Amino acid sequence: MSEQTPPSTEDAEARMRAAYQALPLVLVEHDADDVEALSARLELVRACAEAGLLDDALLQVRELHKDAGRRHGREHPMTLEARALHEELEARADASVG
């Protein structure tokens, strides 16, 4: 089994731009806490983190986690995915400080 290679900075930034562009289109059709919108928001969080914007990603994932839990409950798959990503990004932030 081979390890995934990290994306180039250009690829990460392109993914982030695409995620930022896609989100308003999703929000035209869905409330910000609908599963479809939460999925788009998760993609944006991942793209920001991948592009090195960890502070932005953390800010977004905190709100996303709260929104998912409030709308869908603590054990909903989307809430669990948001929680796991939140914890992962918090750990990365802590590791980069220490």
Rosetta blueprint (number, residue, H / E / L):
1 M L
2 S L
3 E L
4 Q L
5 T L
6 P L
7 P L
8 S L
9 T H
10 E H
11 D H
12 A H
13 E H
14 A H
15 R H
16 M H
17 R H
18 A H
19 A H
20 Y H
21 Q H
22 A H
23 L H
24 P H
25 L H
26 V H
27 L H
28 V H
29 E H
30 H L
31 D L
32 A L
33 D L
34 D L
35 V H
36 E H
37 A H
38 L H
39 S H
40 A H
41 R H
42 L H
43 E H
44 L H
45 V H
46 R H
47 A H
48 C H
49 A H
50 E H
51 A L
52 G L
53 L L
54 L H
55 D H
56 D H
57 A H
58 L H
59 L H
60 Q H
61 V H
62 R H
63 E H
64 L H
65 H H
66 K H
67 D H
68 A H
69 G H
70 R H
71 R H
72 H H
73 G L
74 R L
75 E L
76 H L
77 P H
78 M H
79 T H
80 L H
81 E H
82 A H
83 R H
84 A H
85 L H
86 H H
87 E H
88 E H
89 L H
90 E H
91 A H
92 R H
93 A H
94 D H
95 A H
96 S H
97 V H
98 G L
